[in-house]
Amino acid sequence: MMDSRETTGITGTAITGDILLNVRHLSVDYQADAGDVHAVTDVSFALRRGEILGLAGESGSGKSTLAYALARLLRPPAVVTAGQVLYSPGVERQAARTSVHGGRRGRADGLDNAPLDILRLTPAQLRAFRWNDLAIVFQSAMNALNPVMTIGAQIVDVLAAHRPELSRGQRYDRAAELVRLVGIAPDRLISYPHELSGGMRQRATIAIALALSPDIIIMDEPTTALDVVVQHEILTEILRLRAELRFAVIFITHDLSLLLELADTIAIMYAGRIVEYGARRELAGQPRHPYSYGLLHSFPNLRGPRRTVLGIPGAPPDLRDVPPGCSFHPRCPFAFAPCSTTLPLLRPATTQTSAEEHQQVACHLYDPAFAPAPPAEELLAAGYAALVRE
Amino acid sequence: MDTMDTFERVAAQATTPDLAHSADVPLLEARNLRRLFPIHSANPFKPRRAVHAVEDASLALYPRRALALVGESGSGKTTVARMLARLDEPSAGAILFRGEPVKLGAGAAALRAYRRAVQMVFQDPFSSLNPAHSVRYHLSRPLRVYGHARGREQVTEQALALLARVSLTPTAQFIDKFPHELSGGQRQRVAIARALAVRPSVLLADEPVSMLDVSIRLDILNLLLRLKEDGLALLYITHDIASARYFAEETRVMYAGQMVEGGPSEAVTQRPKHPYTQLLLSAAPDPEKMGKDGGLAKLPARGEIPSLVTPPSGCRFHPRCPHVMPVCRERFPGRTDLGGGQWTHCWLYGGGDGTEGAEHTTQTPAPASAS
């Protein structure tokens, strides 16, 4: 699905790098007696160096499960049933790993530039991959940090495990450098987590994630527990660090308004599938999928004239028994005959693909086989307005 | 429905439909509430210390109107609601219900009489419902305790009516469910139905939607809006200032236990005067701002809420304020009326008495919104 993107690139954003992570047809089930829960179904996307990809969706849409699958953190009953997660470290990074670590962390097959399938790494390879190449910032900093270790000790711990060649003094120097990077004074290294405010704790978890300069950082709702002012500061910090260190971010949140300020690309998930994918500018300017449209219009605006807030009636489906066809059709104001029978797949939102256009949407309204012409935005607005009046 | 009729009657007693007239008679009023939480120290010889959670909070709630209380966590907004719900006793100040001072520290019967009119909805629907009890039990307790229903049949009938009122349909299916079988939005509806079972005239909603998904938030807010139009007086506590604009007629902004600005929501959100309100507004995510060049707006100030054990002297915002002046460190400014019902406590606008800070009025800062 990414072929068109690889040639076009996105103008005006920071995404110019090579593809770091290529997720192909990934599916994750939670196995249960009452029937398997299909948490993630057939998800494909690509992440470029320096890109911030926002994953948005309601709770239960599978966004966290997807992130944990990428980091191989899933435990039974969660099982990856299909798909590949291909990681392509840059040439320099490959060279650095074989020279610094004497080939110990190198790949078993000896091929240097072929991508690695994260889902097939051996335990030893996985230990080398995690945190070196991919780090995670969890939602609740209070639970992610060890309450009986100082912040400094927790950073040094990471360095001791992954960089045994560094001396004690070097590790502490690096820890001081890391906390300064995220905006904490190095004298706070001797503080325990309970002595820090929520914002400081979240900064500390970001510092730990940055310890080994990973290529990819997954952030699972890192600011949900924080106040707006602190949230804004953390987001600004993430943007600054991204520009400085060129890592890619997968940013998971249920708050689409955050992604509209932060992300380069946005993927909207519904019932385990990506229903719309595109650059932030396109998605904000013209959401195509009826669900994305509803999501974008379900929060009140702060400035400008008061607009009607629509919301999406109904509730997300039970993932054990997803409706046939498009899983959104029971809630969709525009559902027509094929929606309940045929599964829509991601396809370009417009027929004429210009260089700027690569918004993709999984909706029959945009499929010439079912709908003669794609709907205008006013039609989406009218459909929702009629639904709210009912 | 019986419930509705009674409710309308109570609401009609409490208010006259004429808004201008009812504006004179607040249903529930807080005057100069103050709350200190003493800190128990292990060392008996240390000086006694306290958390200054709320300092001088005043507000008034009117039928068919909503007041939004906005601020960061730790600003004391929940403590104000808890004092109004009489879950916490104020250290100083008075609560007036229908113009009569409420006798604080009176017995259980007086407390129950008060709570017959004032009910609260809590932030987290996952912990405010008892997991061991069904929806029927949660609704039947207030109905029986407050004598609105006797006997099993009457209770069931009224519980079903309550579920219909909060749009949990089909009601017969929901009444025997347990909290774990419900989604977050459905739980919050049950929590609201439980508060309504008492047939209150004042509803205190403490961040009723902050734990819910964005798409469900709006349903709950619309439900509360409908209840407001039915005659309830609402206190809406939130840290999301955009929803305050959408939801409430009046907005108050709290910082570190002090009320710093207030007035009609439209004026406070569109023409913020206090530097803290400006900071809060520029930090709020805003979908209107994006799409042009992306990126985040630069904040006029940094940092977090100060310690409330040893709060900063004078105006508590002065360590973070971009417009700080020497007088800010010395005394808390009085109230300055800005016209149109908007007021603020800030030396930049004269500090209340019109003489002390008069020379500073020319330095009116530009509103923080960059657009």
Interface residues (C-beta under 8 A of the other chain):
Chain A: T13 E58 S59 S197 G199 D227 V228 V229 V230 Q231 H232 E233 L235 T236 L239 H254 D255 L256 S257 L258 L260 E261 L262 R280 R281 A284 G285 G294 L295 L296 S298 F299 P300 N301 L302 R303 G304 R306 V309 L310 G311 I312 P313 A315
Chain B: E72 S73 S183 G184 G185 D213 V214 S215 I216 R217 L218 D219 N222 H239 D240 I241 A242 S243 R245 Y246 F247 T269 Q270 L279 L280 L281 S282 A283 A284 P285 D286 P287 E288 K289 M290 G291 G294 G295 L296 L299 R302 E304 S369 S371
